[in-house]
Amino acid sequence: MKNSIIMAGFFLVMAITGCSDKEQDNKPSSPTMGNLVIGIDESLRPVTDPELSTFSVFYPNSHIKPLYLPEKEVVEKLLSNEIQVGIICRDLYDEEAEVIKTNYQHTLQTFKLAEDEIVAVASSSSPVNKISYNDIKKILAGEITDWRQIDPTFNEKLPVVVVMTASSSVNRYFYQINGLSVPIQSYALGTTDEVIDYVKNNVAAIGILGGSWFYQKGNKYPDLKVLPLKKENPGADNSTEALYREVYGITHEPLTGLGTGFISFLAGQKGQLILEKAGMTPYKPIKREIKLIKSFQY
């Protein structure tokens, strides 16, 4: 009899707990609590992983599941309403924004968060120590096909191969923004990790990636060397500037929920400081307060 009472009580508690969990899952999220699936450009993972960890420390009732995908797939999921929050390296185009507004009547918000430098990486065994933006364009257009055209220290004829991730923001940068046609000497892989592994093992390859993978504290990739890309400015001064891609947070939640809260965190002081430490240029300058104290008299 006693055991029967204990078992009945156990099942009653489980039933109550199960109902509570179900109600919690169905309950609309708030900016600091609830459940969220967010799409993130996979090339931003070194930055967004620490952001997610820090946010969960401040708001332990928030449960965010990241989907790390190529930029193109994140946008597709935003447009199909599979997800309502994304972090990618561009703003939505006008026609994309119109799809969301027309089909779902959701409030669309975009936040510029940071800029990430685009760099070239080569195997540490490669004799090449620099490469220009114009060199990359000529390689992709098929005008440069042999490493000796760039660096005479290559003592054998090797074809130049540029490696990027397929459907990525870096890929789009070179082929859309710069008006390049279908590349001749390029190779597309699925993820940034695959590009890094390929370049490590191929002395003739150049990988084009986001700088935040390499500009963080500590050298995580001793088998690679970073070759910053410089773009020549037209004009008499012959100056150069680094290549950057912009990072945006995008939400189209029907109500102000956890997605808006997380993107607001990224755009705030704490989130921007994490972006800076991860090697990006934050959109908002980081304020540093200095307290002046009276000197002690001895």
C-alpha positions in Angstrom: 0.0 0.0 0.0 2.8 2.4 1.0 4.7 1.7 -2.3 1.5 2.3 -4.3 1.1 5.7 -2.6 4.7 6.6 -3.4 4.4 5.5 -7.0 1.2 7.5 -7.4 2.8 10.6 -6.0 5.8 10.1 -8.3 3.6 9.9 -11.4 1.6 13.0 -10.3 4.8 15.0 -9.9 6.0 13.9 -13.4 2.7 14.8 -14.9 2.8 18.3 -13.4 6.4 18.7 -14.4 5.6 17.6 -18.0 2.8 20.0 -18.3 5.0 22.8 -17.0 7.7 22.0 -19.6 5.2 21.9 -22.4 3.7 25.2 -21.3 7.2 26.7 -21.1 7.9 25.5 -24.7 4.7 27.0 -26.0 5.1 30.2 -24.1 6.3 33.2 -26.2 9.9 34.1 -25.3 10.9 37.3 -23.8 14.2 39.2 -24.6 16.0 37.4 -21.7 14.3 34.0 -21.5 12.7 31.2 -23.6 13.8 29.0 -26.5 15.3 30.1 -29.8 16.8 28.6 -32.9 19.1 31.1 -34.6 20.8 30.8 -38.0 24.4 31.9 -38.1 26.9 32.2 -41.0 29.3 29.3 -40.2 32.3 31.5 -40.9 31.4 33.6 -37.8 31.5 30.7 -35.3 34.7 31.8 -33.5 32.9 35.1 -32.6 29.3 33.9 -31.9 30.3 30.9 -29.7 31.6 33.1 -26.9 28.7 35.5 -27.4 26.2 32.7 -26.9 28.1 31.4 -23.8 28.3 34.8 -22.2 24.6 35.6 -22.9 23.6 32.3 -21.2 25.6 33.3 -18.1 23.8 36.6 -17.8 20.4 35.1 -18.7 20.3 31.4 -17.5 16.7 31.0 -18.5 17.5 31.6 -22.2 18.1 28.5 -24.4 19.6 29.4 -27.8 20.4 26.7 -30.4 22.7 27.9 -33.2 22.4 26.5 -36.7 25.8 27.1 -38.3 25.2 27.3 -42.1 26.5 29.0 -45.2 25.2 32.5 -45.5 22.9 31.6 -48.4 21.1 28.9 -46.4 20.6 31.2 -43.4 18.9 33.7 -45.7 16.7 31.0 -47.2 15.6 29.9 -43.8 14.8 33.5 -42.8 12.7 33.9 -45.9 10.8 30.6 -45.4 10.1 31.5 -41.7 11.9 28.3 -40.6 13.9 30.7 -38.4 13.2 34.3 -37.4 16.7 35.4 -36.3 20.0 35.3 -38.2 23.5 36.6 -38.1 25.1 37.0 -41.6 27.6 39.3 -43.4 25.1 41.5 -45.2 21.8 43.2 -44.8 18.8 41.7 -46.5 18.1 42.9 -50.0 15.0 45.0 -50.6 13.1 42.2 -52.3 14.0 39.8 -49.5 12.8 42.2 -46.9 9.5 42.6 -48.8 9.0 38.8 -48.8 9.1 38.8 -45.0 6.9 41.8 -44.6 4.3 40.6 -47.1 4.1 36.9 -46.2 4.4 37.1 -42.4 3.5 40.6 -41.4 6.4 40.5 -38.9 8.4 43.5 -37.8 11.8 43.3 -39.6 14.8 44.7 -37.8 18.5 44.7 -38.9 21.4 45.7 -36.7 24.9 46.3 -38.0 27.2 44.7 -35.4 30.8 44.8 -36.7 33.2 44.5 -39.5 35.4 41.5 -40.1 38.6 41.7 -42.2 38.9 39.4 -45.2 42.3 37.7 -45.4 44.3 35.3 -47.5 45.9 32.3 -45.8 48.6 30.0 -47.1 50.5 26.9 -45.9 53.4 27.7 -43.6 55.6 25.8 -46.1 54.7 28.2 -48.9 57.5 30.6 -49.8 54.9 33.4 -50.5 54.6 36.0 -47.7 52.3 38.5 -49.4 49.6 38.7 -52.0 47.5 41.6 -53.2 43.8 41.9 -53.8 44.5 42.5 -57.5 46.5 39.2 -57.6 43.5 37.4 -56.3 41.2 39.0 -58.8 43.6 38.0 -61.6 43.8 34.4 -60.3 40.1 34.1 -60.2 39.8 35.5 -63.7 42.4 33.1 -65.1 45.0 35.8 -65.9 47.4 34.3 -63.3 47.8 30.5 -63.5 51.3 29.9 -62.2 52.8 30.8 -58.8 56.0 32.1 -60.5 53.9 34.9 -62.0 53.4 36.2 -58.4 56.6 35.1 -56.6 59.7 33.9 -58.4 60.8 32.0 -55.2 58.6 29.2 -56.4 61.1 27.1 -58.2 58.6 24.8 -59.8 55.5 25.3 -61.9 52.5 25.1 -59.7 48.9 26.2 -60.5 47.5 28.7 -58.2 44.2 27.6 -56.6 42.0 29.8 -54.5 39.8 28.0 -52.0 36.7 29.4 -50.3 33.5 28.1 -48.7 30.6 27.5 -51.1 27.6 29.9 -50.7 29.6 31.9 -48.2 29.8 35.7 -47.6 33.4 35.8 -48.7 32.5 33.9 -51.9 29.8 36.5 -52.6 32.1 39.3 -51.9 34.5 38.4 -54.7 32.0 37.2 -57.3 29.1 39.6 -56.7 30.4 42.9 -55.3 33.5 42.8 -57.5 31.6 41.7 -60.6 33.7 38.6 -61.3 32.5 35.9 -63.6 32.6 32.2 -62.9 36.0 31.6 -61.4 38.6 29.5 -63.3 41.2 28.8 -60.7 39.0 28.3 -57.6 37.8 25.4 -55.4 34.7 25.6 -53.2 34.4 23.6 -50.0 31.6 23.2 -47.5 32.9 24.8 -44.3 35.7 27.1 -43.1 37.3 24.1 -41.3 37.5 22.2 -44.6 39.2 25.2 -46.3 41.7 25.5 -43.5 42.6 21.8 -43.7 42.9 21.9 -47.5 45.3 24.9 -47.4 47.4 23.3 -44.7 48.1 20.3 -47.0 48.4 22.1 -50.4 51.3 24.5 -50.8 49.8 25.8 -54.1 46.5 26.8 -52.4 45.4 30.2 -51.1 42.4 30.3 -48.8 40.2 33.4 -48.5 38.5 33.6 -45.1 37.3 35.9 -42.4 40.1 37.4 -40.3 38.4 36.7 -37.0 39.5 33.0 -37.3 43.1 34.2 -37.0 43.2 37.5 -35.2 42.2 36.1 -31.8 44.6 35.8 -28.9 46.9 32.8 -29.4 48.0 31.1 -32.6 45.5 28.3 -33.2 46.9 27.5 -36.7 50.7 27.2 -36.6 50.5 25.4 -40.0 49.1 28.5 -41.7 50.3 32.1 -42.3 48.0 35.0 -42.7 48.5 37.3 -45.8 46.4 40.4 -45.3 44.7 41.5 -48.5 45.1 45.2 -49.4 42.9 47.0 -51.9 44.5 49.8 -53.9 42.6 53.1 -53.8 42.3 55.1 -57.1 44.0 58.4 -56.8 47.3 60.1 -56.6 48.3 58.9 -53.1 48.4 55.2 -54.1 47.1 54.3 -50.7 45.7 50.9 -49.7 43.0 49.6 -47.4 42.1 46.3 -45.9 39.1 44.3 -47.2 36.2 44.0 -44.8 32.8 42.3 -44.7 30.0 43.7 -42.5 28.2 41.6 -39.9 24.5 42.0 -39.4 22.0 40.7 -36.9 18.5 40.2 -38.4 15.2 39.5 -36.7 11.6 39.2 -37.8 9.9 37.9 -34.7 6.1 38.4 -34.4 6.7 39.7 -30.9 9.7 41.1 -29.1 11.4 37.9 -28.0 14.6 36.2 -27.2 16.0 36.8 -30.7 15.7 40.5 -30.3 17.2 40.3 -26.8 20.3 38.4 -28.1 20.9 40.7 -31.1 20.5 43.7 -28.7 23.1 42.1 -26.5 25.5 41.8 -29.4 24.9 45.4 -30.3 25.4 46.6 -26.6 28.6 47.3 -24.7 29.3 43.7 -23.5 28.6 42.1 -26.8 30.7 44.7 -28.7 33.6 44.1 -26.4 33.5 40.4 -27.1 33.5 41.1 -30.9 36.5 43.3 -30.4 38.4 40.7 -28.5 37.5 38.1 -31.1 39.4 40.2 -33.8 36.5 42.2 -35.3 36.0 45.9 -35.5 32.9 46.6 -33.4 30.3 48.9 -34.9 30.1 50.9 -31.7 33.3 52.3 -30.2 34.1 50.7 -26.9 34.0 53.3 -24.1 36.7 53.0 -21.5 36.3 55.0 -18.3 39.3 56.0 -16.4 39.0 57.1 -12.8 41.5 59.6 -11.5 42.4 59.4 -7.9 44.4 61.8 -5.7 48.0 60.8 -5.2 49.0 59.6 -1.8 51.4 61.8 0.2 54.1 59.8 2.0 
